[in-house]
Amino acid sequence: MERQSGFTLIEMMVTVGIILILASVGVPAMQDFITNQRIKSTTNDLFSSLLRARSEAIKRNADVKMTPSTSWETGWAILSPNTGEPVLASFSTRSSVKVTGPNGGVTFTPAGRVKGAGNLQFNVSATNGKPRCITVDLGGRPNVQAKSC
C-alpha cells in the first residue's frame, strides 16, 4: 500500500488558528497606521495650500485668502483675488480627520505676510491618532509640529 502525501485535518486547523491569531494582533495596529497616515496627508495638504496661497499673493501682487469650505473639517479653498475668477484651488479633508483653524481664514498680503495679529494655528487630529499642529507666523511661513496646538 502506498502512502499518500498531503496535510491532515489537524495540521490545517493549527495553521488556520495561527493565521487568525496573527490577524487579530495585526488589524488594530493597521488601523492606527491608517489613521496616522490620514492625519499626515491632511497636514501636508493644508501646509502646501498655505504655501500656495502665499505664493499666489506674491505672484499676483494682491491679497489672497484661504478660507474653510463650510468649516475646516470639511475642507478649504484658496480664493482668487480678482472678482469673477474661479477658486484657485479647493481641498477636502479625509474621513475621520478633524481640522480646526482660524474662524475667518488666512489672508496673505502681496509681501507674503499674514494680515492680522498673532500667530495662526491649525490643529489636525483624529480619535486614535497622533495630532499635528501647523502654525503660521506673521511673516507668512507655516511650520508643522508633531503635537497638538
N, C-alpha and C positions, 0 to 999 in steps of 0.2 A: 504494500500500500504506500502511495506517495504522500509526502507531507505537503500541505498547501500553505503558501505564504500569504501574509496579509495581517491586518490588525484585528485584534479581538475586541469584543464589545467593551470590556473593562478598560483597555488601552485608549479607546476612543472617548469614553466618558471622562477619564482622567485628563486627557488633552483638552476637551471642551471645558472642563472645570477650571483648568489653569488659564485658559483664554478668558473666561468670564471674570476671574479674579483680577487679572491684569487690566481688563477693560473697565472694571468698576473703580480701579485706582486711577486710571488714566483720564477718564472722562471729566471729572471735576477740574483737574489740572488744565485740561484743554480748554474748558470753558473760561477759566481765569485768563489764560493766554489770549483767547479771542477777545475778551473784554478789554484787556490792556492794549491790544493792537487797535481796537476801535478808538480808544482814548488817544493813542499816539497819532493815528491817522487824522482824526478830527483836529487835534492840536496842530499838526503840520498844515492842514488846510487853512486853519484860522491864521497861523503865523504867515503863510505865503500870501494870504489875502491882505493882511496888514501891510506887508512889503509891497504888494502890487498897488494898493490904494495910495501909498506914499509915493511910489514911483510915478503913478499917473498924475498925481498932484504936481510933482516937479516937472514932468514932461509937458503937461498941458498949461502950466503956469496959472493954475486955478485951484480953488478949494475942491477937494474930492472927499466925499463922505461914504463911510461904510456903516450900514445900518442893519439891524436884525430884520428878518422877514416879517414875522409876527412877534416872535421872541427869539432870543439867541438859541434856544433849544431846538427850534425848527430849522434855523439856517440864517444866512445873512447875504447881503448884496452890496456890491460896490456901485454906487450911483455915478452916472456921468455928470460932469459939472455943467454941461450945456443942456438947456431945457429942450425937450423934444427928442433927444437921443436915447437909444435904449440903454438898459443897465449894462455896465461894463462886464460884470461877472456876478453870478449868483451860486451859492453853495447850500447844501442841506446837510444836516448832521446825521450821523449814523444812529441806528436804533439803539436804544438803552443808554445813550450818552447824554449827559446833562451839561449844557454850556450856559454860564452866566457871564454877563458883561455890563458895561455902562448903559444906562437907560436910553440916552439919546443917540447912541452910536459914537463913532470916532470920525472927526473931521481933520484932514491933513491940509496944511496951507501950501502955497506954491514953494515955500522954502523947505518943505518936508517936515515941518514941525506940527505938533498937535495943538489944535485950538482948545482952549480951556485951561483949567488949573488942576494941578495934581497929576499923579501917575494913574494911568488907566489899568485896570486889571480884568482879565478873563480867566474864569475857572472852568476847567474841563474835567469832568468826573463821571463815574458810574457807580452802581451799587457795590460791586465787588472788584473794584479796580484801583490802580494807583493813580491819584489825581495829578493833573498838570496845571501850572499857573503861567499865564502869559502876561507880562507887564509891558506897557508902552510908556517910555519916558517922554518928557516934553520935547525932546529932540526928534521924536517920531520913531525911535528904534525899539522894536519889540525884543523881548528876552523871554526864553522859556525856562522854567524851573520844574523839577520833578517833585512837586509838593502842592498842597492846597494853598490857595491865596488867603 
